Amino acid sequence: MASTTIVASATTGTTIATIAEGGLVAISSDAATVFVGEPNFSMGAGRAVWYDSNVAPIVTLQPMSVSVSLGSTATFTAAATGYATVQWSFTGSSTRRRSVLGGAILGATLPSFTTNPTTLAFNGNTYSATFTSAAGLTTTTSAAMLTVTSSASASGDPHLVGFDGQQYDFVGELGSVYNFLTDSEVQFNALLGSVRATEHLNLPGEFITAIGIKFRNHSVVIDGGSHRRAGSVTIDHRPADQQNHHAVLMVDGELRVEREVFVDAMSGEDFGLPDAKQRIVGRVIVTTPSYSFSIFMVEEGFDEVDKRWITPVPRRFLDLSVRLERADIATPHGVLGQSLHAMRDRKERGVPIGEAGSFSIEGRTKDYRVGRGAESLLGDSFVFNRFGSKSRK
Amino acid sequence: MFAVSCFDPSSVYHTFVYRTSSPSAPVAMIASANLPAISADGSTLAVASGMSIAIYQLSMGSYTLKQTLAWTSLSSTGIGTITIAPDASAFAVSDQVSFTELYGWDSSTSQFVLAPSMPLSVGCTNLAASSQSSSGATAIVCSGFPSFPIYSLVNTMGSLLLSTQATISGSVPYAAAITPDGPTVAVSDGFDNHRRFGHHWYYDRNHR
């Protein structure tokens, strides 16, 4: 049972202050100080606490920033001495309008506060607790940030899922490079190609067959391979050979490139080919302060009759996942980057994330086209280019 | 001045009175007396002695027994708690279980007199009293069950009038305090070890 002490008017019974601890009590003649001997204090244990209304509460535990996955709850905890009440507040930023949302959270009046199951609208909100003494003096904790981890992905031919959890349709021209994400420091381009199914038949649809990433003055190119050759990684225009199953290929400041080699069989979409199965044979992880890119090297071609993988592997392509690493990322552009814009757009309009929104990718397909062929993977000559710009938007 | 009680090897309680400015040695001892309550200036001391309340007054540096008041025969348990107003205008006593009695000072007889309609059918785990206001009222707060009633005992030339001026709700009232001039109370609820001392434990015993 929670123990509490109430300071009240003796005439009307009206509560003046509530102290979240109980036990033996004494009150000073001016009612400014209340002594509470906590449970067991009289038994030689516990502790005595003075609540002095002439002194502002003192924060003894600042809330910690929390990162949770989408849909989970987040809990913030603070503590203070000498307080009568506590109230949690939040602040949410509105990037587009440069305005500040937020205010007191109804019912959040305990030292520990748990959010509702998070949506992406929670991302970047900050939370603080204001402790108020019996005399009305207040102390507010530092603000703790809530990061709701979110990722966008492209898989198969390719199916796009944005940062807002929505599926997007995007059909580009075979053999062309398109920009998937661009901001002032990061550029992420993908080459759409066909994947050979047999010697005489290409797999229907277009797949990501190569990816070019630029971070500041560095470049990383991931080639998904073909039916004749395995995938490869090139960093700053030099091949990054790998001998081990896991290798850190490069660390330079805030850029980190790793590669893992493994085999992880999975059942994939069969693309109309009953025998088709997929397996992931490796992953390249490119980490920047704002985004983490996981590029999966995928092979397809399991012979169900002979129960073996067809060699040489007939089909190779890339799947990818991009995870936000910060809550305060300025709105990027690009086919996937636009979905972050969509997420914030819905947040500002009050449309619950996960429900159908009216957002669509800005512009036309050709506005995202960087160029033709693998030589354009690191290019930036397209309409929505943001790379290297001084503007954060 | 403050007073405490402690028991000897024979488990008999004795009360000791100390001067706050020199607490290294008691200034007085009352034998076979428990649950002391003392006025702010130390001039009046109330203690439990068996099933009676003994009133002592300080005279010429020593405490002299002035009055003995019998605890209500309705109570099946002993005296549980006593409080006295800082100005000794009133005192209250309870068995902490079922009954409470309030007394006011009658200056004409220099005696405490029982308020009308006593005992109250409420047990107070803890009691606290204010001094008498200019209107003659003494506020007494009781950590009762299941609330904290605040009584007003108005003393007009020894004629006592009791009313309940406010009630603070609680779930497991445990302790109470009041400022000497009476406008503010602090009441504590939900003490975790309450069952060892308070109403639930006695309640079970009485209704077994």
Boltz contact constraints between the chains, C-beta under 6 A:
constraints:
  - contact:
      token1: [A, 1]
      token2: [B, 190]
      max_distance: 6.0
  - contact:
      token1: [A, 2]
      token2: [B, 190]
      max_distance: 6.0
  - contact:
      token1: [A, 3]
      token2: [B, 190]
      max_distance: 6.0
  - contact:
      token1: [A, 3]
      token2: [B, 191]
      max_distance: 6.0
  - contact:
      token1: [A, 4]
      token2: [B, 189]
      max_distance: 6.0
  - contact:
      token1: [A, 5]
      token2: [B, 186]
      max_distance: 6.0
  - contact:
      token1: [A, 5]
      token2: [B, 188]
      max_distance: 6.0
  - contact:
      token1: [A, 6]
      token2: [B, 187]
      max_distance: 6.0
  - contact:
      token1: [A, 7]
      token2: [B, 186]
      max_distance: 6.0
  - contact:
      token1: [A, 8]
      token2: [B, 168]
      max_distance: 6.0
  - contact:
      token1: [A, 8]
      token2: [B, 185]
      max_distance: 6.0
  - contact:
      token1: [A, 10]
      token2: [B, 139]
      max_distance: 6.0
  - contact:
      token1: [A, 10]
      token2: [B, 150]
      max_distance: 6.0
  - contact:
      token1: [A, 10]
      token2: [B, 182]
      max_distance: 6.0
  - contact:
      token1: [A, 10]
      token2: [B, 183]
      max_distance: 6.0
  - contact:
      token1: [A, 10]
      token2: [B, 185]
      max_distance: 6.0
  - contact:
      token1: [A, 12]
      token2: [B, 166]
      max_distance: 6.0
  - contact:
      token1: [A, 13]
      token2: [B, 166]
      max_distance: 6.0
  - contact:
      token1: [A, 13]
      token2: [B, 167]
      max_distance: 6.0
  - contact:
      token1: [A, 13]
      token2: [B, 168]
      max_distance: 6.0
  - contact:
      token1: [A, 22]
      token2: [B, 188]
      max_distance: 6.0
  - contact:
      token1: [A, 22]
      token2: [B, 189]
      max_distance: 6.0
  - contact:
      token1: [A, 22]
      token2: [B, 190]
      max_distance: 6.0
  - contact:
      token1: [A, 22]
      token2: [B, 191]
      max_distance: 6.0
  - contact:
      token1: [A, 23]
      token2: [B, 188]
      max_distance: 6.0
  - contact:
      token1: [A, 23]
      token2: [B, 191]
      max_distance: 6.0
  - contact:
      token1: [A, 24]
      token2: [B, 175]
      max_distance: 6.0
  - contact:
      token1: [A, 25]
      token2: [B, 175]
      max_distance: 6.0
  - contact:
      token1: [A, 25]
      token2: [B, 177]
      max_distance: 6.0
  - contact:
      token1: [A, 25]
      token2: [B, 186]
      max_distance: 6.0
  - contact:
      token1: [A, 25]
      token2: [B, 188]
      max_distance: 6.0
  - contact:
      token1: [A, 26]
      token2: [B, 177]
      max_distance: 6.0
  - contact:
      token1: [A, 27]
      token2: [B, 177]
      max_distance: 6.0
  - contact:
      token1: [A, 27]
      token2: [B, 179]
      max_distance: 6.0
  - contact:
      token1: [A, 27]
      token2: [B, 186]
      max_distance: 6.0
  - contact:
      token1: [A, 29]
      token2: [B, 179]
      max_distance: 6.0
  - contact:
      token1: [A, 29]
      token2: [B, 180]
      max_distance: 6.0
  - contact:
      token1: [A, 31]
      token2: [B, 179]
      max_distance: 6.0
  - contact:
      token1: [A, 31]
      token2: [B, 184]
      max_distance: 6.0
  - contact:
      token1: [A, 34]
      token2: [B, 186]
      max_distance: 6.0
  - contact:
      token1: [A, 39]
      token2: [B, 191]
      max_distance: 6.0
  - contact:
      token1: [A, 39]
      token2: [B, 192]
      max_distance: 6.0
  - contact:
      token1: [A, 39]
      token2: [B, 193]
      max_distance: 6.0
